[in-house]
């Protein structure tokens, strides 16, 4: 196992332990569904029995991951000490500027990580504040919209966020919410009332005026039946 890889899934032994936990849990859940109270054993009692059987394996797995975390911490500490020893050697050789540059590079690297996180958080807060006024179908829909919007953003030199096309963030969020392709993410808007049609149909527009010769044959017949036909 590479102690520097924080995403390392662990040794073969750790992976095997994790696999056993998953299989035992799956088997336990299966028994709970199949038996329940039918054989005189309550689901609660059976669950406790399964948990008790899994406890030793879980304990070993927790111990394995604890050791991995300790190894990562020790590796980081060792790396830091190595850098300090190297800088001290530089100073002993009269290379003070090189030692200072090494320290500066280290601080910059740490600050870059912090700055990146701060930028990410401020961006997320700004996007979330704009999404707060929108009505999503579900939390999942909101998350999908958030991820889609964020993936399209770039940051200007002044720190402001905008769409990569150049549109400001507010306009982009608005156009995103009004895009028919994204309508499935939002709750359906209620009708504004009976008899109200939006957008207006050709019939409603025509009823306000216009020559009868501008109407289609079907529209002329319809309006004649309604008694609204007014030749001009």
N, C-alpha and C positions, 0 to 999 in steps of 0.2 A: 504493500500500500504506500502510495506517495503521500507523506505527511503534509505536503504543501497543497494538496488538492482537497479543498473544503467540500467538494461534491463527490469525493471518493465513496462509493457505495460500501466499502469495507472489504475485509478479507473474505476468502471463500467460506471460512467458518462462520463469519458474521452473516453472510448472505444466506447460508444454509439455515442458520438459526431463524432469520427473518422469514424464510420460506416456510419453515415448520410452524411458526406462529400463525402465518396466514392460512395454512392448510388446516391447522387445529381449529382455528376460529371458524373457518368455513364449514368444517365438519360439525362443530358444535351448533352453529346456526341452523344447519340442515336438520340436526336431531331435534332442535327446539321446534321447528316447523312441523316435522313429521310425527313427533310423539306428543309434546305438550302435556296435557293432563290425561290422555287416553290410557297410559299404562300405569296410572297412579302416581306418577312423578310430576310435580308441578314445574312449570317453565322456570320459575324463579330458582328452585332447587337445582334444576339441571344446569342453568346458567352459572350458578355458583360453582358447581362441580367442574364445568368447563374452564372457568376462570382460574380455579385452583390448579387444574392440570397445566394450564398455560403459564402460570406464575413463574416456575423455575426457568422456562425458556425466555420469557420476557426479561427476567432479572439478568440472565447471561447476555442478552442482546443490549440491554441498557449499560451493562458493564463494558461491553465491547465498544460502544459508541463513546462512553466516557473516556476510555483509554485513547480513542482516536482524537478526541478534542484536546486531551492533555498533550498528545504527541504534536498536534498542530501548534499549540501554545509554546511548547518547548522548542519547536523548530523556529518559530518567529523570534523567540528570545535568543536562540543561538545565532540567528542571522544578524540580529541587532548587535550582539556582542562582537561578532566578527567584523562588522563595519566600524565599530568603535576602536577595536584593536588596530585595524588597518589605518584609521585616521591618526591614531597615536603614533604609529610607525612613520607616517608621512611627516608629522610634526618633528619627530626625532631626527629626520633626515633634512629638516629645514624646509619642508614643502608645506608651509602653513597655508598658502593660497589654495593648494589642491585639497587640503583637509577641509577648509572652509567651504570650498565648492561642493565637496561631497556632502557636507551637512546641509547646505542650501538645496541641493538636488533632492535630498531626502525629505526636507520640509515641504518643498514644492509638490512632490509626489503625494504626500499626505494631504496637503491643502487642496490639490486637484480633486482627490476623491471626495473631500468634504464639500467643495464648491459644486461638484457635479450633483451631489445628493441634494444640496440646497436648491439648485436650479430646478431639479426634477420636482421637488416638493412645491415650490412656488408656482410652477407651471400647472401642476395638478390642482392646486387650490384655486387658481384662476379659472381653469376649465370647469371645475366642479361648481363654482359659484354661478356660472352661466347656465349650467345644466339644471340648477335648482329650480328654475322657473318653468321647466318643461315637465310634462306628465308622461312618464314611461309606463309601459305595460307591466314591467316587473324590474326587479333589481338586476336580473340578467340582461335585460334590454338596455338598461342604463349603463351597465359595464361595457356592453358591446359598443354603444355609442361613444363612450369615453375613450376606449382604446382606438376606435376608428379616427376620432378627431385628433387625439394626441399624435397618432402616427403621421398626420398630415401637417404638423406644425414645425416651424423653424423659428429660431430666435434672432431678432435684430441686434445690431450693435448696442443699441440703447437698452437692451434687456427685454423689450416687448416681444410678445409672441404673435405670430401671424401665420396664415395659411401659406404654403409654399408657392401658391400662385400670386401672392402679394396682397391678398385680401386680409383685412384686419380680423382678429379673432372673433369679435362680436358678430360681424357680418357672416363669417364662415359658419359659425354655430347656427345662426338664423337660417341660412340657406340649407344647411344640413338637416335641420328639423322640418323644413318645408319641402324637401326633396321626396317625391313619391316613392322612390326606391327605398327610402328609410321609414316609410309610414308604418311598417310592421312593428317598429320599435315603440311607437307611441300609442296612447289611448285614443280611441275614436272620439272625435269631437261631436258633442250633441247637437241636434238640429236647433236652429234659432227660433223655431216655432212653425205651426201649421201654415201652409200656404206660402212659406218663404222659400224661394228657390235660389240657390247660389252654387255655381255662377248662373246668371240669367240665361234662359233658353232663348232660342230664336223666336219662339211664340210670344214670350213675355215682352221681348224687345219690339216685336212687330206690332203688338197691341197698342203701343204708345204712339204709333203713327206710321207713315210711309204709304206709298202708293200700293194699290191692290195688284198692280202689274209687277211689283217687286216680289210678290209672294209665290210660293210654289203651289201647284194644283192642290196638293194635299192640305196645305195650310189654308187655302181659300175655302175648301169644303169644310174644314174644321171650324173656321171662324164663322162661316155661314150658319152652321149648326148651332154654334154658341150664341149667335145673334150679335156678334162683335165685328162683323164685316162692314167696313165703312169705306166705300170707294172714294177715291180722291180724283 
